[in-house]
């Protein structure tokens, strides 16, 4: 596999914080939709929030994937 570059730049930090902020906002907005009786809308918002959270965890997930792929080969 090719070597990964360092992920410590300011741009990486900003995008990670934006992903986390949007995940938190989606989580809270989902509760608002649930209180309004919109179960499907709340579910969709929570799924989007979960995907934003995974986006914030992209670098640790990539390291985990690389470690797992290294053990298999």
Buried (B, 14 or more C-beta within 10 A) or exposed (E): EEEEEEBEEEEBEEBBEEBBEBBBBBBEBBEEBBEEEBEEBBEBBBEBBBEBBEBBBBEEEEEEEEEEEEEEE
